[in-house]
Amino acid sequence: MRTKVLERFPAGAPRGSWPAEEYAARCRAEGEPATVVMDLRSDAFLVVVDTAQEEAA
């Protein structure tokens, strides 16, 4: 599976703040099938899309 990173967010956001999830929700509202994943190596949340779905559309 190929993915494209749309945005990165540090994992140290204040408690109760979910900037990666909020950004992904805005992307989904605009029709972009974005999801949030955790990159353990960089300690960051990534908002990604599956490029295979993007190419099929």
Phi, psi and omega in degrees: 000133177256138179231155176240130179276122178272323184199152176241143178225132178298147182287348184272034179294152179301151180304133180087358179255130182232066185299324180293316179295322179293319178295316179298321178296319177296320178297316180296325178295333178269006176094004179268121184283067185276145174227163180250133176230159178258128174260103185293326181297319182260000182052053182218154172266135180246136173262118187233160171231148177281117184288337177296319177294321181297319181289328182286336184282000000 
